[in-house]
Amino acid sequence: MSLWTWAVRAYGREGVQDICLSLQDDDGQSVCLLLWAAWRGPVDPDDLEAAVETARSWHRTAIEPVRGVRRTLKKPVPDMDDTRRLALREEIKRVELSAERGLLEELESISGPPDGRAFDVVTALAAAARLWSDRTPREALKTLAGRLPEPGQTDV
């Protein structure tokens, strides 16, 4: 199963969206990078570093600017019709999702699919979180790990 397919299904599981948004907004983490780490499992340090740098590039140039516009359009804007503003916000949400999909596809190409070996998801998440930020929100990562499916699980 591709990372994108797994991530969409995983994100739809009960509580996963809330945990991911908290990790993103409160802890400054890259949800795409974390989902990749949980899907892929352990990788060699060079691949992990390449994944973090790829995620930084996508966040800096595509995801964060688009996300900023989407968030700005969440509230009424002077001299902007609400119906048009909200329609534009929905279009921008689709662009943001497209950027996140692009990042996930790039991350998958770095390391390939999971090799089928069992691994500790919390350890994989913590390794990615540590390289992404100076703060590793271990309890939130444990909670996320407990709600995610196994990478090969199709009945997500």
N, C-alpha and C positions, 0 to 999 in steps of 0.2 A: 504494500500500500504506500502510495506517495506521501511525503511529508504534508503536503497541502491537504490531501483528503483526510489524513489522520488528524491534523490540527483542527480542521473545520468540525469534524465529529467530536473531538475531545473538547473543543471550546463550547459545544452545545451541551455537554454534560452538566448536571446540576452543580452549581457553585463555582464552576471553573471560570466563567466570565468574571464574576465578582473578584475572585482571587487574582486573576490576571490583571484586571484594572487596578486593583490595589497595589500589586507589585509594580505596575507601570507608573501610576500617579503618586503613590506614597513612597515607594522605594527606588524610583528612577531606573527600573529594570526594562530590558527589551523583551517583551512578551514573545516575539518571534524567535529570538535567540534561545529563550528558555524552553519554548516548545520544541525547537530543534534538538536541544540537549536532552530533553526527556524522550524524544522519539529515537534519536540516534544512539544515545548512550556514550560510553567512554570513547574518546578519539585521542590520537597522539597530540602532544602539546602544539605542534606546528599547525595542525588542522583546527584546533580550538582557537588558536591565535588568529588564524586566517578567517574563521567564522566571526569572531568578535570584530575584526577590522572591516569585514564585509558588512556586518550589521551597522557599525558606526557610519559607514559611508552611506548606506541606504537611509538610515535615520536622519543624518545631517542634510542630505540633499533632496530627499523625497518625502519621507514619512512625517517628520516633525513639522516642516513648513505646511504641508497639506492638513495635518492634524490641527495646527494652530488656526488656520482659516476656518475649518469645520467648527472648532470650539467657539471662535468669535461669532459665527453665525447662529450659534445656539440661542443667544439672547437677541431681543429686538435691537435693530440698528437704526439710528435716526435717518430719516428720509429714504428708508428702504421698506417696500411693501412686505409684510410678513409672509404672505403666500409665496411670493417670489424668493424671499430669503430662505424659507424652509425648503423649497424645491431645489434651490442652488445647494443648500447644505446636504441634501440627499445625494445630489450628483457628486459632491466632494467626498462624501462618505464612500461612494463607489470607487473613486480614484484612490483614496486612502487604502481601501481593501485591496485594490489592484497592486499598490506599492508593497503592501505586506505580503501578498502572494508572490510578487517578484522576489522579495527578500527570501522567503521560505524556499523558493525554487533554487536560488543561488546557494543558500546554505546546504540544501540537499546535494547539490553538485560538488560541494567541497569534499564531503566525506562519503558520499554514497549512502545506500540504505543501511538500516541496522543489520548486524551480522547474525542475529538470532541468539546470541549468548545472553544469558540473564545478567542483569546489572542493577546496582542500587541507583534508583532514579534521583534520590535526594543528592547523592554525591555528584552525579552528572549535572544536575541543576546548580548546585553550589559552585562547581568549577566554572561554569559559564557566568554565573552571577558575580563571582569574585573578579573575573577579568573585565567585566562590563563596568563595575562600580566599586568604590571603596567600601561599600556596605553590602554584606551578605545577609539577607533577611531569612535566616534558616527556618524559623517557625512557619513563615508563609510558604516557603519552598516545600517543607514537609507536608503542609496542608494540600498544596497543589499536587504534589506527587501522589498523595493518597486518593485523589479524585481522577487522575489521568488513567486512560486505558493502557494496556501493554502495547508497544509499538505495532505488533502484528495482529492485534485483536481487531476483528472486523465488525463485531457487534457492539460498536461504540454507541 
